[in-house]
Amino acid sequence: MAKVLIVDDSPVDRRLAGKLLEQRPESSKDPGPTGLTVVYASDGKEALEVIGREHPDAVVTDLQMPGMNGLDLVLQVRARFPLVPVILMTAHGSEELAVRALTSGAASYVPKREMANDLLETVEAVIESAQGKRDQKRLLQTLTQTESQFELPNDSLLIPALVAHLKENVFRMSGSDETGLIQMTVALREALVNAIEHGNLELDSGLREKDDNSYHQLARERRGQAKYANRRVHVQSRETRGEAVYVIRDEGPGFDTSKLPDPTDPANLEKRSGRGLLLIRAFMAEVRHNDRGNEITLVWRQSQNGSGLL
């Protein structure tokens, strides 16, 4: 049975809202109790205490209250009880405050003049949605491994979307902090750019050192030439709770990995051609190339400080 907290400094309005939630309308095909239990608070401060004690499934609050108003309550609930949705009861003259509360995280609103018609339906819909989110979170806590495969054309515009997708997978699995995940996504981006530009399009990084415009012009030309345009970048990912493994393979001729410059050598730090490899090696726990030089394996691990590096 779902529980709803009603917050209003007016005892009359509190009881009215409570009765509307506890009884189904006469037109309902299922007359009788709604399956909702109701608890009450007279202001925002008391509401926070009740939420901590009663763990309601939703909060229905007035906007205009002394002390902590409805907007402040929305902000506090979002910060302290993010899975508890807040529904506003709005009155004439509180429109601006209502808009601010909605943009600050309130789940919905019901004008007080329409409460008899809309309050129950709105509360039930919001609780159903919130319950789905809570169940999804519980389900994701049981997730132990995800795997995916992609075949990318030589379109760099797809890289941010793919990286964001892979980042979300890791976040769901590990709950790593944002800093560690940003570092991981930077390394992934560099590896994907390398696979497209240096692997499939066979662009020489030395050209970029000499003339950046000529480098990008050649990239545009080769994207339209069959020899290069039909090549794909193959991406395999496997995420577990403490580790993510990415294998990125291009269809280019490969290269001799033994001739890769050392990106940590001070003499190479200022070269644009070594920056991507430096970031990949710095942000990943392991980096391996195949013998042909057209495939790189990146291993990210979640450490105790959440940085992803061990």
C-alpha positions in Angstrom: 0.0 0.0 0.0 1.5 3.3 -1.1 1.9 6.1 1.4 1.5 9.8 0.7 2.6 12.8 2.8 0.4 15.9 2.6 2.1 19.1 3.6 -0.1 22.2 4.2 -0.2 24.8 7.0 -4.0 24.9 6.7 -5.6 22.0 8.7 -8.8 22.2 6.6 -6.9 21.9 3.3 -4.8 19.1 4.7 -7.8 17.0 5.6 -9.5 17.8 2.3 -6.6 16.5 0.3 -6.3 13.5 2.6 -9.9 12.5 2.0 -9.6 12.9 -1.7 -6.7 10.5 -1.7 -8.2 7.9 0.7 -11.5 7.5 -1.2 -12.1 6.8 -4.9 -14.5 9.1 -6.7 -18.1 7.8 -7.1 -17.6 7.3 -10.9 -14.8 4.8 -10.3 -15.4 1.2 -11.4 -13.6 0.2 -8.2 -15.3 2.0 -5.4 -13.8 2.1 -1.9 -10.4 2.7 -0.5 -7.7 3.7 -3.1 -4.9 1.7 -1.5 -3.2 4.9 -0.4 -2.5 5.7 3.2 -2.0 9.4 4.1 0.3 11.1 6.7 0.4 14.8 7.4 2.8 17.7 8.1 2.0 21.3 8.8 5.1 22.8 7.3 8.3 22.0 5.3 10.5 21.4 8.4 8.0 18.9 9.8 7.7 17.3 6.4 11.4 16.5 6.2 11.1 14.8 9.6 8.1 12.8 8.5 9.8 11.7 5.3 12.8 10.4 7.2 10.5 8.5 9.6 7.6 7.3 7.4 9.4 6.9 4.0 6.4 8.0 1.9 6.0 7.1 -1.8 5.1 10.7 -2.7 4.8 14.2 -1.2 1.9 16.5 -1.9 2.7 20.0 -0.8 1.2 23.5 -0.7 3.5 26.2 -2.1 2.7 29.1 0.2 3.7 28.2 3.7 5.4 30.1 6.5 9.0 29.2 7.2 10.0 26.7 4.5 7.8 27.1 1.5 7.0 24.5 -1.1 9.9 25.5 -3.4 12.4 25.1 -0.5 10.8 21.8 0.4 11.2 20.6 -3.2 14.9 21.5 -3.1 15.4 19.8 0.2 13.6 16.6 -0.8 15.6 16.4 -4.1 18.8 16.7 -2.1 18.0 14.4 0.7 15.4 12.0 -0.6 15.9 12.0 -4.4 13.6 9.0 -5.1 10.6 10.6 -3.4 8.5 12.6 -5.9 6.9 15.9 -4.9 3.6 17.1 -6.3 2.5 20.7 -5.9 -0.9 22.1 -4.9 -1.0 25.5 -6.6 -3.3 28.4 -5.9 -3.9 31.7 -7.7 -1.0 34.0 -7.1 1.6 31.3 -6.8 2.2 30.6 -10.5 5.8 32.0 -10.5 6.7 30.0 -7.5 5.2 26.9 -9.0 7.2 27.3 -12.2 10.4 27.6 -10.2 9.5 24.5 -8.1 8.8 22.5 -11.3 12.1 23.5 -12.8 13.8 22.6 -9.5 12.5 19.0 -9.6 8.8 18.8 -8.6 7.2 15.9 -10.4 3.8 17.4 -11.1 1.2 19.9 -9.9 -2.6 20.2 -9.3 -4.4 23.5 -9.1 -6.3 23.6 -5.8 -9.5 24.5 -7.6 -9.2 21.2 -9.6 -8.1 18.9 -6.7 -11.4 17.0 -6.5 -11.0 16.0 -10.2 -7.3 15.7 -10.6 -5.4 15.0 -7.3 -6.0 11.3 -7.0 -5.2 10.6 -10.6 -2.1 12.7 -10.6 -0.8 11.1 -7.4 -1.4 7.6 -8.6 0.3 8.3 -11.9 3.4 9.9 -10.3 3.7 7.0 -7.8 3.5 4.5 -10.6 6.3 6.2 -12.5 8.5 6.6 -9.4 7.9 3.0 -8.4 9.2 2.0 -11.8 12.3 4.0 -11.3 12.9 2.5 -7.9 12.4 -1.0 -9.2 14.8 -0.3 -12.1 17.4 0.9 -9.6 17.0 -2.3 -7.6 17.2 -4.4 -10.8 20.4 -2.7 -11.9 21.9 -3.5 -8.5 21.6 -7.2 -9.6 23.4 -6.6 -12.9 26.8 -8.3 -13.0 27.9 -7.9 -16.7 27.0 -6.2 -19.9 28.4 -6.7 -23.4 27.9 -4.9 -26.6 29.4 -4.6 -30.2 29.3 -1.8 -32.6 30.4 -1.2 -36.2 31.1 2.4 -36.8 31.5 4.2 -40.2 34.2 6.8 -40.4 31.9 9.4 -38.9 33.5 11.2 -36.0 30.1 12.7 -35.0 29.1 9.3 -33.7 31.9 9.1 -31.2 30.4 11.3 -28.5 27.2 9.3 -28.5 29.0 6.0 -28.3 31.3 7.2 -25.5 28.3 8.5 -23.6 26.6 5.1 -24.0 29.6 3.2 -22.7 30.1 5.7 -19.8 26.5 5.1 -18.8 27.1 1.3 -18.8 30.0 1.7 -16.5 28.2 4.1 -14.2 25.3 1.6 -13.8 27.7 -1.2 -13.1 30.2 0.5 -10.8 28.8 3.7 -9.5 32.2 5.3 -10.1 32.7 9.0 -9.4 32.4 11.5 -12.2 36.2 12.2 -12.4 37.1 8.6 -13.0 34.5 8.3 -15.7 35.5 11.5 -17.4 39.1 10.2 -17.6 37.8 6.9 -19.0 35.7 8.6 -21.7 38.6 10.8 -22.7 40.8 7.8 -23.3 38.0 6.0 -25.3 37.5 9.1 -27.5 41.2 9.3 -28.3 41.3 5.6 -29.2 38.2 5.9 -31.5 39.5 9.0 -33.2 42.8 7.2 -33.8 41.0 4.1 -35.3 39.1 6.3 -37.7 41.8 8.8 -38.7 45.0 6.9 -38.5 43.6 3.4 -39.0 40.8 3.5 -41.6 41.7 6.8 -43.3 45.5 6.2 -43.0 46.2 9.8 -42.1 49.8 10.5 -41.1 50.0 12.3 -37.8 53.2 13.9 -39.1 51.1 15.9 -41.6 49.0 17.3 -38.8 52.2 18.5 -37.1 53.1 20.4 -40.3 49.7 21.7 -41.6 46.5 21.1 -39.6 44.3 22.4 -42.5 45.8 20.0 -45.0 45.3 17.1 -42.5 41.6 17.8 -42.2 41.2 18.4 -46.0 42.8 15.0 -46.7 40.4 13.4 -44.1 37.4 14.8 -45.9 38.6 13.6 -49.2 39.3 10.1 -48.0 35.9 9.8 -46.4 34.5 10.0 -49.9 36.9 7.5 -51.5 35.7 3.9 -51.7 39.0 2.5 -50.5 38.7 4.2 -47.2 34.9 5.0 -46.9 33.8 1.4 -46.7 36.0 0.6 -43.8 34.5 0.2 -40.3 35.6 0.5 -36.7 34.7 -2.5 -34.7 34.1 -1.9 -31.0 33.5 -4.6 -28.4 32.8 -3.7 -24.8 32.4 -5.8 -21.6 31.6 -4.2 -18.3 31.5 -5.8 -14.9 31.2 -4.2 -11.5 34.9 -3.5 -11.1 36.3 -3.6 -14.6 35.5 -2.5 -18.2 37.3 -3.9 -21.2 37.2 -2.3 -24.7 38.5 -3.7 -27.9 38.7 -1.2 -30.8 39.7 -2.6 -34.2 40.0 -0.7 -37.5 40.1 -2.1 -41.0 43.3 -0.3 -42.0 46.6 -1.9 -42.8 47.9 -1.5 -39.2 51.3 -0.3 -38.2 54.4 -1.3 -36.3 53.6 -0.7 -32.7 57.3 -1.0 -31.7 57.9 2.3 -33.5 55.4 4.2 -31.4 57.1 7.2 -29.7 57.2 7.2 -26.0 54.5 9.8 -25.0 56.0 10.3 -21.6 59.4 11.3 -23.0 59.7 15.1 -22.4 60.9 15.5 -26.0 57.5 14.2 -27.2 55.1 15.9 -24.8 54.6 18.9 -27.0 53.9 16.9 -30.1 50.3 16.7 -31.1 50.8 13.2 -32.5 51.6 11.7 -29.1 48.9 13.4 -27.0 46.2 10.8 -27.6 48.4 7.9 -26.7 49.6 9.7 -23.6 46.0 10.2 -22.4 45.1 6.6 -23.1 48.0 5.2 -21.2 47.5 7.6 -18.3 43.8 7.0 -17.8 43.6 3.2 -18.5 44.9 0.5 -16.2 46.1 -1.6 -19.2 46.7 -0.8 -22.9 47.5 -3.6 -25.4 48.0 -3.6 -29.2 47.7 -6.7 -31.4 50.6 -7.8 -33.6 49.1 -6.2 -36.8 48.7 -2.8 -35.1 45.1 -2.3 -36.0 43.5 -3.3 -32.7 43.9 -1.8 -29.2 42.5 -3.2 -26.0 41.8 -0.8 -23.1 41.2 -2.0 -19.6 39.6 0.3 -17.0 39.3 -0.7 -13.4 37.5 0.9 -10.5 39.9 1.7 -7.7 39.0 2.5 -4.1 39.1 6.2 -4.8 36.9 5.8 -7.9 39.5 7.1 -10.3 39.5 4.0 -12.3 43.2 3.5 -12.0 45.0 0.8 -10.0 
